[in-house]
Amino acid sequence: MILEEYDEEQHMRTVYQEGDRKRLIRSVCYLLQKGYDPANIAELLDEDQDIIEQICSLALAAAPEYDIEKIYQAL
């Protein structure tokens, strides 16, 4: 069995990326509830429209709970 060296910097990057993605999902869900469409959300959040559309479709399928963790896992 080979043990890999623990890379703290890589671990922290992964944690931050996960947090960033969940914040994006939370923001998209909030804006969907306010009645914004995916194109407007992408423009407001300055994000790629394809990613926003993917999050929107998953979020609408998870409505009305908008479970951030389930949406994140589905991405």
C-alpha positions as CSV (number, residue, x, y, z in Angstrom):
1,M,0.0,0.0,0.0
2,I,1.3,3.4,-1.0
3,L,0.6,6.4,1.1
4,E,0.4,9.7,-0.6
5,E,1.9,12.8,0.9
6,Y,-0.7,15.1,2.3
7,D,-0.8,18.3,0.2
8,E,-2.4,21.0,2.3
9,E,-2.4,23.6,-0.5
10,Q,-4.3,21.2,-2.8
11,H,-6.7,20.3,-0.1
12,M,-7.5,24.0,0.6
13,R,-7.9,24.7,-3.1
14,T,-10.5,21.9,-3.3
15,V,-12.3,23.2,-0.2
16,Y,-12.5,26.7,-1.6
17,Q,-13.6,25.6,-5.0
18,E,-16.4,23.5,-3.4
19,G,-17.5,26.5,-1.3
20,D,-17.4,28.8,-4.3
21,R,-19.6,26.4,-6.3
22,K,-22.1,26.1,-3.5
23,R,-22.3,29.9,-3.1
24,L,-23.0,30.1,-6.8
25,I,-25.7,27.5,-6.6
26,R,-27.3,29.3,-3.6
27,S,-27.2,32.6,-5.5
28,V,-28.8,31.1,-8.6
29,C,-31.6,29.5,-6.5
30,Y,-32.3,32.8,-4.8
31,L,-32.5,34.6,-8.1
32,L,-34.7,31.9,-9.6
33,Q,-37.1,32.3,-6.7
34,K,-37.2,36.1,-7.4
35,G,-38.3,35.3,-11.0
36,Y,-35.1,35.9,-13.0
37,D,-34.4,33.8,-16.0
38,P,-31.0,32.0,-16.6
39,A,-29.7,34.6,-19.1
40,N,-30.3,37.4,-16.6
41,I,-28.8,35.4,-13.8
42,A,-25.7,34.7,-15.9
43,E,-25.3,38.4,-16.6
44,L,-25.9,39.5,-13.1
45,L,-23.4,37.0,-11.6
46,D,-20.9,37.4,-14.5
47,E,-20.9,33.6,-15.0
48,D,-20.9,31.3,-18.1
49,Q,-24.5,31.0,-19.3
50,D,-24.2,27.2,-19.9
51,I,-23.2,26.6,-16.2
52,I,-26.1,28.8,-15.0
53,E,-28.6,27.0,-17.2
54,Q,-27.4,23.6,-15.9
55,I,-27.7,24.8,-12.3
56,C,-31.2,26.3,-13.1
57,S,-32.5,23.0,-14.6
58,L,-31.2,21.1,-11.5
59,A,-32.6,23.7,-9.2
60,L,-36.0,23.8,-10.8
61,A,-36.1,20.0,-10.5
62,A,-35.3,20.3,-6.8
63,A,-37.9,23.1,-6.2
64,P,-39.4,24.2,-3.8
65,E,-36.7,23.0,-1.4
66,Y,-33.7,24.0,-3.5
67,D,-31.4,21.6,-1.6
68,I,-28.0,23.1,-2.3
69,E,-26.1,19.9,-1.5
70,K,-28.3,17.7,-3.8
71,I,-27.8,20.2,-6.6
72,Y,-24.1,20.4,-6.0
73,Q,-23.8,16.5,-6.1
74,A,-25.8,16.4,-9.3
75,L,-23.3,18.8,-11.0
